[in-house]
Amino acid sequence: MIRSQNHIKIETSSSSMSDLVFLLLIFFMITSTLISPNAVKLLLPESTSKTMAKQNVTVYIDESNNFYVGETAVGVDQLQSSIASGIEPGVTDACVVLRSDKTVQVQYVVNVIDAVNEINASTGTKHKVILATSPKK
């Protein structure tokens, strides 16, 4: 009887697979830190309420009391016109989300509310201001 001396060994190398998984992990970790949901970094006040609304315009007030409509810095005197231009024409009940740092004085929050109320009075609309908060720990 003649036996073949060549035996076929079926092996798979897992070292290249682990390298691939490691590279994918690094890629996703780096890209997830680049995505920033909020353009302006703020420490939001804490709350237990969970009111959710479709936001039409976002207004930020940072710890230096600077106003931003979207990502554009605006002054107090330009606040009303910037908010009004951010609301789509024909929308009568838009939600203006106010993301204010928790160290900001109440007067700056009232400035945003007053600007929205003036838009409502001049156009006959019913836009709302919603204060964004972070979950209570």
C-alpha positions as CSV (number, residue, x, y, z in Angstrom):
1,M,0.0,0.0,0.0
2,I,1.2,3.4,-1.0
3,R,0.3,6.3,1.3
4,S,0.7,9.9,0.4
5,Q,3.0,11.9,2.5
6,N,1.4,15.2,1.7
7,H,-1.3,16.0,4.2
8,I,-3.4,19.1,3.6
9,K,-3.6,21.2,6.7
10,I,-6.5,23.6,6.9
11,E,-5.6,26.5,9.1
12,T,-6.7,30.1,9.2
13,S,-4.5,32.9,10.5
14,S,-6.5,35.1,12.9
15,S,-3.7,37.6,13.4
16,S,-4.8,39.7,10.3
17,M,-8.4,39.6,11.5
18,S,-7.5,40.9,15.0
19,D,-5.5,43.7,13.3
20,L,-8.5,44.6,11.2
21,V,-10.8,44.7,14.2
22,F,-8.3,46.8,16.2
23,L,-8.1,49.3,13.3
24,L,-11.8,49.6,13.0
25,L,-12.1,50.1,16.7
26,I,-9.6,53.0,16.6
27,F,-11.4,54.5,13.5
28,F,-14.8,54.5,15.2
29,M,-13.4,55.9,18.5
30,I,-11.8,58.8,16.6
31,T,-14.7,59.6,14.4
32,S,-17.2,59.5,17.3
33,T,-15.3,62.2,19.2
34,L,-15.3,64.4,16.1
35,I,-19.0,64.5,15.9
36,S,-20.3,67.3,18.1
37,P,-24.1,67.5,18.6
38,N,-23.8,70.9,20.2
39,A,-21.8,73.6,18.5
40,V,-21.3,75.6,21.7
41,K,-20.0,73.7,24.7
42,L,-22.3,74.4,27.7
43,L,-23.0,73.1,31.1
44,L,-26.8,72.9,30.9
45,P,-28.9,73.2,34.0
46,E,-30.2,69.9,35.4
47,S,-33.9,68.8,35.3
48,T,-36.0,65.7,35.7
49,S,-38.5,66.8,33.0
50,K,-38.4,65.1,29.7
51,T,-40.1,67.5,27.3
52,M,-39.2,66.8,23.7
53,A,-40.1,69.1,20.8
54,K,-39.1,69.5,17.2
55,Q,-36.6,72.3,17.2
56,N,-36.7,74.9,14.4
57,V,-34.1,77.3,15.8
58,T,-31.5,76.8,18.5
59,V,-30.2,79.8,20.5
60,Y,-27.0,79.3,22.6
61,I,-25.8,81.5,25.5
62,D,-22.3,80.6,26.6
63,E,-20.7,81.3,30.0
64,S,-19.4,84.6,28.7
65,N,-23.0,85.7,27.9
66,N,-22.5,85.6,24.1
67,F,-25.5,84.8,22.0
68,Y,-25.4,82.3,19.1
69,V,-28.3,81.6,16.7
70,G,-27.3,78.2,15.3
71,E,-23.5,78.6,15.0
72,T,-23.5,82.3,14.2
73,A,-22.6,84.8,16.9
74,V,-25.1,87.6,17.2
75,G,-25.5,90.6,19.5
76,V,-28.6,91.3,21.6
77,D,-29.8,93.9,19.1
78,Q,-29.6,91.3,16.3
79,L,-31.2,88.5,18.2
80,Q,-34.8,89.1,17.1
81,S,-33.9,89.3,13.4
82,S,-31.6,86.3,13.5
83,I,-34.3,84.1,15.2
84,A,-37.0,85.3,12.7
85,S,-34.7,84.5,9.7
86,G,-34.0,81.0,11.2
87,I,-37.7,80.1,11.3
88,E,-39.1,78.8,8.0
89,P,-41.7,81.1,6.3
90,G,-45.2,79.9,6.9
91,V,-44.5,78.2,10.2
92,T,-46.7,79.7,12.9
93,D,-45.8,77.5,15.9
94,A,-42.0,77.0,15.8
95,C,-40.0,75.9,18.8
96,V,-37.0,78.0,19.7
97,V,-34.7,75.8,21.8
98,L,-32.6,77.8,24.3
99,R,-29.4,76.1,25.3
100,S,-28.0,78.3,28.1
101,D,-25.0,77.6,30.3
102,K,-26.1,77.2,33.9
103,T,-24.0,80.1,35.0
104,V,-25.8,82.6,32.8
105,Q,-27.9,85.2,34.6
106,V,-31.6,85.1,34.1
107,Q,-31.7,88.5,32.3
108,Y,-29.9,86.9,29.2
109,V,-32.5,84.2,29.1
110,V,-35.3,86.8,29.3
111,N,-33.7,88.7,26.4
112,V,-34.2,85.6,24.2
113,I,-37.8,85.1,25.4
114,D,-38.5,88.8,24.8
115,A,-37.1,88.5,21.2
116,V,-39.4,85.6,20.5
117,N,-42.4,87.4,22.0
118,E,-41.7,90.4,19.8
119,I,-41.7,88.2,16.8
120,N,-45.0,86.7,17.9
121,A,-46.5,90.1,18.4
122,S,-45.4,91.5,15.1
123,T,-46.3,88.5,12.9
124,G,-49.3,87.0,14.8
125,T,-47.5,83.7,15.3
126,K,-47.3,81.4,18.4
127,H,-43.6,80.5,18.6
128,K,-42.4,78.9,21.8
129,V,-39.2,79.0,23.8
130,I,-38.0,75.8,25.3
131,L,-35.1,75.7,27.8
132,A,-32.8,72.8,27.1
133,T,-31.6,70.9,30.2
134,S,-29.4,67.9,31.0
135,P,-30.7,64.9,32.9
136,K,-30.5,65.2,36.7
137,K,-27.9,62.8,38.2
